[in-house]
Amino acid sequence: MKKLIIAMIIVGLLPVAALAQPPLGAIEVDSWAYICDDFKVCTWVYQSGPGAPNQEALARCFASGKGDGFCNKDWLIPFKVHASVAQWLEWDFTGTRWDWFVRKPGNYAANCLTWWLASNQEVVLDFKGFGPLVQEDPKPDYPGTPLDIPVYYCFDPPGNVPPLKDDPLWIPAADMNLEANWYRIPDSPDLHFGWFVKIWNYIHVEECNSACEYQNDAFISLTLECQKPWIDRETGLFNF
């Protein structure tokens, strides 16, 4: 039996330029979010304010720019409303693991794990630790037998069928770790409402592969390319 485990992690990156904190001298004011339940019953729900700052709030608001005047003239007073919108990510994976049960040597392909992601800016999937399936408990009594099983991956093959075995669409497992093979999803209306990624795999089992267990453990990082500096990148909450 072969087991393939992919663990998921989510990280964020700082943008080039963005507000890191409210303007100097700004005072937090009360804020509410309009929330609807599953039965479409909606109401304003309190989020945060000067007496109860809430890092878990969906949104917070700060007032600044106090001014005054006293004169016999017309006035032109600058007024501004600014919104700094953080990048969010919603994801749903049908699986993060394949298990093969192989009776005889051969080349075997499987469809497919489907990954659904939605975000309001570019998301990058990069891969760490991908490689062949390695014997979990190698037997020293049989020197010369291969200790691993080659494995390959493919994204969104045409026609939703496995490409031919030697088709360059199949990426050797170790090459998945290269930046050139990272999967980039650009910002678009489609991404805002959900983007599907389908990943296939195939394994090559030889006559000389011993009967035992083989496995590869790897990671996939989901990187938010335009996260704001006022978001805690580990919790996803306000950092002030």
Secondary structure as GFF3:
##gff-version 3
##sequence-region A 1 240
A	DSSP	beta_strand	2	12	.	.	.	ID=ss1
A	DSSP	beta_strand	27	29	.	.	.	ID=ss2
A	DSSP	beta_strand	31	36	.	.	.	ID=ss3
A	DSSP	beta_strand	42	48	.	.	.	ID=ss4
A	DSSP	beta_strand	61	63	.	.	.	ID=ss5
A	DSSP	beta_strand	89	93	.	.	.	ID=ss6
A	DSSP	beta_strand	97	100	.	.	.	ID=ss7
A	DSSP	beta_strand	106	119	.	.	.	ID=ss8
A	DSSP	beta_strand	123	128	.	.	.	ID=ss9
A	DSSP	beta_strand	133	135	.	.	.	ID=ss10
A	DSSP	beta_strand	148	149	.	.	.	ID=ss11
A	DSSP	beta_strand	151	155	.	.	.	ID=ss12
A	DSSP	three_ten_helix	158	160	.	.	.	ID=ss13
A	DSSP	beta_strand	171	172	.	.	.	ID=ss14
A	DSSP	three_ten_helix	173	177	.	.	.	ID=ss15
A	DSSP	three_ten_helix	179	181	.	.	.	ID=ss16
A	DSSP	beta_strand	183	185	.	.	.	ID=ss17
A	DSSP	alpha_helix	189	193	.	.	.	ID=ss18
A	DSSP	beta_strand	195	205	.	.	.	ID=ss19
A	DSSP	beta_strand	214	224	.	.	.	ID=ss20
###
